Amino acid sequence: MESSTENNNLEVSPTNKGGAPIGNQNGKKGKLFYDALRVALVQEDRKKLRKITEKLIEAAENGDAWAVKEIMDRMDGKPVNTTELSNVDGGILKMAVTWEK
């Protein structure tokens, strides 16, 4: 059985690791800010980064939940997002997979 949606012009390149088509520059947009921030905080003056870090720690010590969350996310990593599937009665969802030739 053939699919009703076909893409006969699909080209796969061994250098394209999936995702955006070759030549797509959208991924670089967010990197401009990151690069500028990295230069300003790390390469030019490490004292600025230290001051910001100290203020973040101070905010967490004062009980600011956002600051505590930021520190936890940086130290332990963000929690894994999970999704639970169940049937309408809340029981285990049973799945069956079949292949046709």
N, C-alpha and C positions, 0 to 999 in steps of 0.2 A: 504494500500500500504506500503510495507516494504522499508526501506532505503537501498541503495546500500552499504553504509559504516556502518558496525556494529562492535561493540566492545563487544564481549561476555565475556571478561575477566575483565570487569570494576568492581572494588571493591570500595565501598563507606564506609568510616569509620566515625562514629559519632565524632571522635576526629580530623578528617581532615577537616579543615574549607574551603576547596577548594584550587585550585591552584596546587602547587607542590605535587607530591606523598609523602606519608609518608616515612620518612627517608632521603629526599632530603635536603642537607645541603647548597645549593647554597645561600640561604638568609643570611647566617652568614658571607659570604666573605666580604661584605662591612662594616660589623659591627666591624671588627678587627681594621680598621683605626679609625673609630668613637670612639671606646673605648679608644684607645691609645691617641687620641687627647683630649678626655674628661678628662682623668687622668692628662695629661700635663697642660691643660689650666684651669681646674676648681678645681680639687682636690689638685694638688701640689702647684700651684702658681697662684692665682687669678689676680696678677698684670700683668701677661703676657696677659691674656684675656682682661683686661682693656686697655692695650697699643694698642692691635690690634683693639679694638672697637674705640678708639680715632683716630687711623689712618684711619679707614673706614669713620668716621664722617668727618674728615679733607678732605679726598678725595672727599666726596660728596659736602662739602662746596666750594671746588675748582672747582666744575662743572664736575667732572668725572661721566659720565652717568651711568657706571656700578655700582659705589658706591651708587648713588641715587637709582637705581633699587634694589640693595641688601637691602638697608634700608627699602624701601617701601614694598618689598616682606616679610621682617621679621616683620614689624609693622602691615601691613594691610592684609597680606596673598597674595599669588600669584593670579592674575586674573583668573577667570574661563574661560576655553577654550570652546568656543562654535562652533557648526557646523550648518550651515544653509543648508537645502535641498530645492531645487526648480526644476521645470521642465525645459525643454529646452528653453522655452520662458521667463524664469525668474519668472514665476507665482507660485502659491501655488501648492505644490506637493500633489496629492490626492492618498490615499492608500486604498486598500480594503483588508480585511482579511477574509479568508474563512476556515472553518474546514470541513474535510471529515472524515467519519467514516469508 
